[in-house]
Amino acid sequence: MRTEQIGDATLFLGDCREVLPGLGRVDCVVTDPPYGIGFAAQPTKWQRRAGHVPQAWDDATVDLADVLALADIQCVWGGNYYPLPPSRGWLSWFKPDAPPSMASVELAWTNQDRNARQISQSISATNAERVGHPTQKPLAVMEWCIQQLPFAHTILDPFMGSGTTGVACARLGRRFIGVEIEPRYFDIACRRIEEAYRQPRLFAEPRPQVVQEAMF
Protein backbone atom coordinates (compact mmCIF):
# COMPACT_ATOMS: atom_id res chain seq x y z
CA MET A 1 0.00 0.00 0.00
CA ARG A 2 1.16 3.52 -0.81
CA THR A 3 -0.30 6.76 0.55
CA GLU A 4 0.01 10.27 -0.89
CA GLN A 5 -1.18 13.50 0.71
CA ILE A 6 -1.83 16.28 -1.81
CA GLY A 7 -3.48 19.36 -0.39
CA ASP A 8 -6.72 18.20 1.24
CA ALA A 9 -6.63 14.93 -0.71
CA THR A 10 -5.48 11.63 0.80
CA LEU A 11 -4.82 9.00 -1.84
CA PHE A 12 -4.27 5.27 -1.31
CA LEU A 13 -2.76 2.86 -3.82
CA GLY A 14 -4.27 -0.50 -2.91
CA ASP A 15 -7.35 -2.68 -2.78
CA CYS A 16 -10.25 -0.72 -1.25
CA ARG A 17 -11.31 -3.88 0.61
CA GLU A 18 -8.07 -3.62 2.57
CA VAL A 19 -8.02 0.19 2.87
CA LEU A 20 -11.61 0.88 3.95
CA PRO A 21 -11.48 -0.89 7.34
CA GLY A 22 -8.83 1.60 8.44
CA LEU A 23 -10.87 4.65 7.51
CA GLY A 24 -13.34 6.42 9.75
CA ARG A 25 -16.69 7.67 8.61
CA VAL A 26 -16.89 10.37 5.95
CA ASP A 27 -19.63 12.78 4.93
CA CYS A 28 -20.21 11.33 1.49
CA VAL A 29 -19.32 8.53 -0.89
CA VAL A 30 -19.20 9.49 -4.58
CA THR A 31 -17.98 6.67 -6.77
CA ASP A 32 -18.07 5.16 -10.24
CA PRO A 33 -17.48 1.42 -9.65
CA PRO A 34 -17.34 -1.30 -12.32
CA TYR A 35 -20.74 -1.74 -13.96
CA GLY A 36 -20.23 -5.42 -14.76
CA ILE A 37 -21.02 -4.89 -18.46
CA GLY A 38 -17.65 -5.93 -19.87
CA PHE A 39 -16.97 -2.49 -21.36
CA ALA A 40 -13.24 -2.67 -20.64
CA ALA A 41 -13.04 -6.07 -22.35
CA GLN A 42 -14.21 -4.59 -25.65
CA PRO A 43 -12.24 -1.40 -26.42
CA THR A 44 -13.74 0.82 -29.08
CA LYS A 45 -11.89 1.57 -32.30
CA TRP A 46 -10.71 4.88 -30.90
CA GLN A 47 -9.63 3.31 -27.62
CA ARG A 48 -7.62 0.66 -29.48
CA ARG A 49 -5.90 3.40 -31.47
CA ALA A 50 -5.00 5.05 -28.15
CA GLY A 51 -3.36 1.83 -26.96
CA HIS A 52 -6.14 0.25 -24.90
CA VAL A 53 -6.17 -3.54 -24.67
CA PRO A 54 -8.99 -5.76 -23.37
CA GLN A 55 -9.20 -5.86 -19.56
CA ALA A 56 -11.37 -7.86 -17.17
CA TRP A 57 -11.99 -5.39 -14.33
CA ASP A 58 -15.47 -4.49 -15.64
CA ASP A 59 -16.65 -8.09 -16.09
CA ALA A 60 -18.56 -8.13 -12.78
CA THR A 61 -20.05 -5.70 -10.26
CA VAL A 62 -18.51 -5.33 -6.80
CA ASP A 63 -19.91 -5.51 -3.28
CA LEU A 64 -20.73 -1.95 -2.18
CA ALA A 65 -22.04 -2.74 1.31
CA ASP A 66 -18.86 -1.81 3.20
CA VAL A 67 -18.38 1.27 1.01
CA LEU A 68 -21.84 2.73 1.56
CA ALA A 69 -21.73 1.97 5.30
CA LEU A 70 -19.04 4.65 5.70
CA ALA A 71 -21.22 7.65 4.78
CA ASP A 72 -24.71 9.04 5.29
CA ILE A 73 -24.68 10.67 1.84
CA GLN A 74 -24.24 8.20 -1.01
CA CYS A 75 -23.89 8.54 -4.77
CA VAL A 76 -23.09 5.63 -7.08
CA TRP A 77 -22.66 6.11 -10.83
CA GLY A 78 -23.96 3.06 -12.62
CA GLY A 79 -26.31 2.46 -9.71
CA ASN A 80 -28.87 1.05 -12.14
CA TYR A 81 -26.61 -2.03 -12.42
CA TYR A 82 -26.68 -2.61 -8.65
CA PRO A 83 -29.43 -3.85 -6.27
CA LEU A 84 -29.70 -0.56 -4.39
CA PRO A 85 -32.74 0.70 -2.44
CA PRO A 86 -35.46 2.60 -4.33
CA SER A 87 -34.72 6.30 -4.67
CA ARG A 88 -36.23 9.31 -6.38
CA GLY A 89 -32.99 11.31 -6.15
CA TRP A 90 -31.27 9.97 -9.27
CA LEU A 91 -28.71 12.01 -11.21
CA SER A 92 -28.42 11.67 -14.97
CA TRP A 93 -25.69 12.63 -17.44
CA PHE A 94 -27.16 13.11 -20.95
CA LYS A 95 -24.66 12.73 -23.81
CA PRO A 96 -26.07 14.57 -26.85
CA ASP A 97 -23.36 13.20 -29.15
CA ALA A 98 -23.36 9.59 -27.95
CA PRO A 99 -22.87 7.14 -30.85
CA PRO A 100 -25.49 4.41 -31.40
CA SER A 101 -23.20 1.84 -29.76
CA MET A 102 -23.24 3.75 -26.44
CA ALA A 103 -25.98 4.71 -24.02
CA SER A 104 -27.30 8.25 -24.36
CA VAL A 105 -27.37 8.67 -20.57
CA GLU A 106 -25.50 7.44 -17.53
CA LEU A 107 -27.33 7.25 -14.21
CA ALA A 108 -26.13 7.84 -10.67
CA TRP A 109 -28.15 6.48 -7.77
CA THR A 110 -28.25 8.59 -4.61
CA ASN A 111 -29.87 7.94 -1.27
CA GLN A 112 -31.25 11.48 -1.25
CA ASP A 113 -35.00 12.05 -0.97
CA ARG A 114 -35.14 14.81 -3.55
CA ASN A 115 -36.05 15.53 -7.16
CA ALA A 116 -33.97 13.87 -9.85
CA ARG A 117 -31.58 16.08 -11.82
CA GLN A 118 -30.01 15.85 -15.28
CA ILE A 119 -26.98 17.50 -16.86
CA SER A 120 -26.16 17.72 -20.57
CA GLN A 121 -22.46 17.43 -21.41
CA SER A 122 -21.11 16.27 -24.77
CA ILE A 123 -18.49 13.55 -24.98
CA SER A 124 -16.41 15.45 -27.55
CA ALA A 125 -16.20 18.54 -25.35
CA THR A 126 -14.14 16.56 -22.85
CA ASN A 127 -11.66 15.00 -25.28
CA ALA A 128 -8.92 17.44 -24.29
CA GLU A 129 -8.95 16.29 -20.67
CA ARG A 130 -8.72 12.55 -21.37
CA VAL A 131 -5.75 10.83 -19.75
CA GLY A 132 -6.14 7.22 -20.88
CA HIS A 133 -8.72 5.74 -18.51
CA PRO A 134 -11.41 3.92 -20.55
CA THR A 135 -14.36 5.08 -18.40
CA GLN A 136 -13.13 8.54 -17.37
CA LYS A 137 -15.96 10.89 -16.36
CA PRO A 138 -15.91 14.53 -17.54
CA LEU A 139 -14.72 16.91 -14.86
CA ALA A 140 -17.72 19.17 -15.41
CA VAL A 141 -20.08 16.26 -14.73
CA MET A 142 -18.34 15.30 -11.50
CA GLU A 143 -18.24 18.92 -10.26
CA TRP A 144 -21.96 19.21 -10.95
CA CYS A 145 -22.58 15.87 -9.24
CA ILE A 146 -20.81 16.93 -6.04
CA GLN A 147 -22.67 20.23 -6.00
CA GLN A 148 -25.96 18.30 -5.90
CA LEU A 149 -25.05 16.67 -2.57
CA PRO A 150 -25.64 18.80 0.55
CA PHE A 151 -23.17 18.85 3.44
CA ALA A 152 -20.63 16.72 1.53
CA HIS A 153 -17.46 18.28 2.92
CA THR A 154 -15.31 15.10 2.95
CA ILE A 155 -15.83 12.82 -0.02
CA LEU A 156 -14.63 9.23 -0.47
CA ASP A 157 -14.15 7.53 -3.83
CA PRO A 158 -12.92 3.93 -3.34
CA PHE A 159 -12.73 3.35 -7.12
CA MET A 160 -10.82 6.52 -7.94
CA GLY A 161 -9.53 5.60 -11.40
CA SER A 162 -7.76 8.57 -12.94
CA GLY A 163 -8.87 10.87 -10.11
CA THR A 164 -11.62 13.00 -11.65
CA THR A 165 -13.62 13.05 -8.41
CA GLY A 166 -10.52 14.23 -6.57
CA VAL A 167 -9.87 16.99 -9.10
CA ALA A 168 -13.48 18.14 -8.74
CA CYS A 169 -13.10 18.21 -4.95
CA ALA A 170 -9.90 20.27 -5.20
CA ARG A 171 -11.66 22.80 -7.43
CA LEU A 172 -14.70 22.96 -5.15
CA GLY A 173 -12.80 23.18 -1.87
CA ARG A 174 -13.85 19.74 -0.56
CA ARG A 175 -11.67 17.21 1.28
CA PHE A 176 -11.09 14.01 -0.69
CA ILE A 177 -10.11 10.43 0.08
CA GLY A 178 -9.41 8.23 -2.94
CA VAL A 179 -8.43 4.60 -3.39
CA GLU A 180 -7.16 3.01 -6.62
CA ILE A 181 -5.79 -0.48 -7.14
CA GLU A 182 -4.06 0.05 -10.49
CA PRO A 183 -0.63 1.78 -10.12
CA ARG A 184 -0.79 3.42 -13.56
CA TYR A 185 -4.12 5.11 -12.87
CA PHE A 186 -3.06 5.98 -9.32
CA ASP A 187 -0.04 7.89 -10.65
CA ILE A 188 -2.26 9.70 -13.15
CA ALA A 189 -4.69 10.64 -10.37
CA CYS A 190 -1.86 12.00 -8.21
CA ARG A 191 -0.60 14.14 -11.07
CA ARG A 192 -4.04 15.49 -11.96
CA ILE A 193 -4.97 16.34 -8.38
CA GLU A 194 -1.60 17.99 -7.77
CA GLU A 195 -2.10 20.10 -10.90
CA ALA A 196 -5.58 21.06 -9.70
CA TYR A 197 -4.14 22.40 -6.45
CA ARG A 198 -1.45 24.32 -8.33
CA GLN A 199 -4.02 25.99 -10.56
CA PRO A 200 -6.75 27.56 -8.43
CA ARG A 201 -9.85 28.74 -10.19
CA LEU A 202 -9.36 32.42 -10.94
CA PHE A 203 -12.45 32.82 -13.10
CA ALA A 204 -15.86 31.17 -13.02
CA GLU A 205 -16.13 28.69 -15.87
CA PRO A 206 -19.35 28.33 -17.88
CA ARG A 207 -21.46 25.62 -16.35
CA PRO A 208 -22.94 22.85 -18.51
CA GLN A 209 -26.64 23.27 -19.23
CA VAL A 210 -28.97 21.55 -16.79
CA VAL A 211 -31.70 20.44 -19.16
CA GLN A 212 -34.24 18.57 -17.13
CA GLU A 213 -35.76 18.11 -13.71
CA ALA A 214 -37.60 14.82 -13.46
CA MET A 215 -39.53 12.88 -10.91
CA PHE A 216 -38.72 9.20 -10.46
Secondary structure, DSSP 8 states (H G I E B T S, - for coil): -EEEEETTEEEEES-HHHHGGG---EEEEEE----SS-GGGS--HHHHHTT----STTSS----HHHHTTEEEEEEETGGGS-----S--EEEE-TT--TTS-SEEEEEE---S-EEEEE--SGGGGGG--S-TT---HHHHHHHHHTSTT--EEEESS-TT-HHHHHHHHHT-EEEEEES-HHHHHHHHHHHHHHHHS---S--------EEE--
